[in-house]
Amino acid sequence: MPLTMREGISGMWCHRWMELRELRAFVAVAEEGGLSAAARRLHITQPALSQTMSTLERQLGVELLVRSSTGVRLTDAGMTLLTEARAVLARHDRALHTMAAYTTDGCRVLRLGIPLELPSDLLAASLEQLTSACPETRVQARHLSTAAQLAALQAGELDVGLLRERPAGQEFDAHLVARENLGVLLAAEQAAELSGPDGVRLDALGGLEWVGFPRSGSPAWYDEITAILRSHGLSLGPAAPDDQVLIAEVKLAAVNTGKAFALAPPNWSQPLPDTITWSALAGHPIVRRTWAVWSAESHRRDLANFIVGFDEHLLRL
């Protein structure tokens, strides 16, 4: 939820919008003394963190960090922001702690992060279980990438996220909720030429460009896909820009040129034009997994019931 700052450093924050995750990111950079260490602490990529810092400086209209080969140091404005940011975050965390006394047994809002292209029936059983056990709970869903969900979970802005990669460490608990054998979207004429009895062989896609998503959105999942594609002899072009959102229309437009392919699950929810065909990949070489991830310190009853509901979906796979 964006936080409006209407007062602050010599009026510098007047009518500016900042998010708690941006403040937490800035504090991490200041405390770690560098972008690389702060990115590891926040479980995001260094380019994504650098972009967040540049955006924050642009929003405020001041230089906050002096960057060098040995790390970063704070400007005078940066030192002032660090003091103010710590105070805002401490106030936010105290509010959450205070409200926990009212929400532990009967929570009212469950903040959920979801990626693009979820299986259409994935949430049905979980929502049914949640409604049955905790009818007073309302779900607030936000579309976010895996990296953005991790940052929001760490900032206390999400209660549970559906991520494409399982986070390392002890900070979060995770539960596998979906496994999808990805197939391929091709121009219809190409699909007819390349399809065999078991589907399209991955190495038959040589010469076509993969319509990929930005690596910053889910680094581990991106690296897994690209490693598989390269192992089958495919030559990949440059990664998608960090600000590109791989929506259905982008995939379909690229595939329709006959020069590209895209990966998609068999039950892809978007309707396909007659000029594009979905085909299975022979041998199912690319499996997309989705994990439900939440704070290891959570004791919410409604969250537990929500997670339990995913088991019914897995049993059908």
Number of C-alpha atoms within 10 A of each C-alpha: 9 10 11 13 17 13 12 12 13 7 11 16 18 14 11 14 14 18 15 19 22 20 22 21 24 26 20 20 26 20 13 17 17 20 24 17 16 22 20 13 15 21 17 23 19 18 14 19 22 17 12 17 21 14 14 20 15 12 14 15 11 13 16 25 22 11 13 9 6 8 15 17 18 18 14 12 14 20 15 14 20 21 11 15 18 15 12 17 17 12 12 15 14 12 11 13 12 11 12 15 10 11 17 15 13 16 19 16 15 18 18 22 26 20 18 12 14 17 17 10 10 16 17 14 18 21 19 15 20 24 17 11 15 20 14 14 16 16 14 12 14 14 14 19 22 27 23 22 28 27 21 22 22 20 19 17 18 23 21 29 29 28 27 24 21 20 18 10 7 9 11 19 18 21 16 19 23 22 15 18 17 22 25 23 26 29 22 18 12 16 18 13 9 15 16 14 6 12 18 24 18 23 13 13 21 15 13 18 19 25 21 22 19 18 18 23 24 21 16 15 18 18 12 13 17 16 12 14 20 12 12 16 14 20 15 16 11 9 14 15 12 14 11 12 15 14 11 17 10 13 20 22 12 18 25 18 13 17 15 21 23 21 21 21 21 16 15 16 13 10 8 13 11 8 14 21 18 23 24 22 20 16 12 16 15 18 14 16 17 23 20 24 27 23 18 11 10 14 13 16 16 26 22 14 19 22 23 17 20 22 15 14 18 13 9 6 8
